[in-house]
């Protein structure tokens, strides 16, 4: 009974704290036509302190979505256009010699912002991509002998274009694993496309004004951390991740030869965090299995390695996740 009252109280607190979610969604909808899944994913990343990798063909408003979100939150935003000749110093900063003071001074790079858009991240070589690793994982940057903490909240949103292979460097597994969600964006519907044409021909882009602050986001994150996650849901999350590693234990023998490696413990942690954030967005103080299912593809699709057999049979990690979700017993 006490638990029920606690959850009721938590629901009331979430109702109060999540008011800004409506404002953010409304603000995004005024600028971005459709793409509801993209907007939800950005909010989940924001509320659960996770980085997001967006994949989609050019022209689907990936950059615009990220820019709009950062404008709606009164915070610092920077955009780094990744190119083959980019250097790590161009991302994190470097030491510059000052003749006036006769000493080296640190010049901070564009990574020192609340929202960092790494545009076309697969266009830069591995040494530049890895410059982001410490920033993403430790929320700090080391330049020379000094270590600097990054501002809070700190969120990297990277975009990559899946159709071009020329002059691109695929992200290494270790780097991809740092992204909480990998969101694949599709084309808009016919009605949405007509609306996009109308709005762009009119030439009036809506003005974006901040609706919340970085402090509000940090407060909301604390509440998201209190969303109730039952043991049965924990078991469900662990089962899903284990099924990516040992599919035969879950009656999925046909997947055994398709998976070269499954999700790491980061997959389990991120499934739990993202499910909590999803429940928060839905104004609930507890996680239900549907929350886990709703975010499973985005959390797992980039964490499953495919074998040559899978590639030869044209089987995607997407299909593997779907099969696992349909097979693992729901609590």
Secondary structure, 3 states (H helix, E strand, C coil): CHHHHHHHHHHHHHHHHCHHHHHHHHHHHHHCCCCHHHHHHHHHHHHCCCEEEEECCCCCCHHHHHHHHHHHEECCEEEEECCCCCCHHHHHEEEEEECCCCEEEEEECCCCCCEEEEECHHHCCHHHHHHHHHHHHHCEEEECCEEEECCCCCEEEEEECCCCCCCCCCCCHHHHCCEEEEEECCCCCHHHHHHHHHHHHHCCCCCCCCCEEHHHHHHHHHHHCCCECCHHHHHHHHHHHHHHHCHHHHCCHHHCCCEEECCCHHHHHHHHHHHHHHHHHCCCCECCHHHHHHHHHHHHCCCCEECHHHHHCCCCHHHHHHHHHHHCCCC
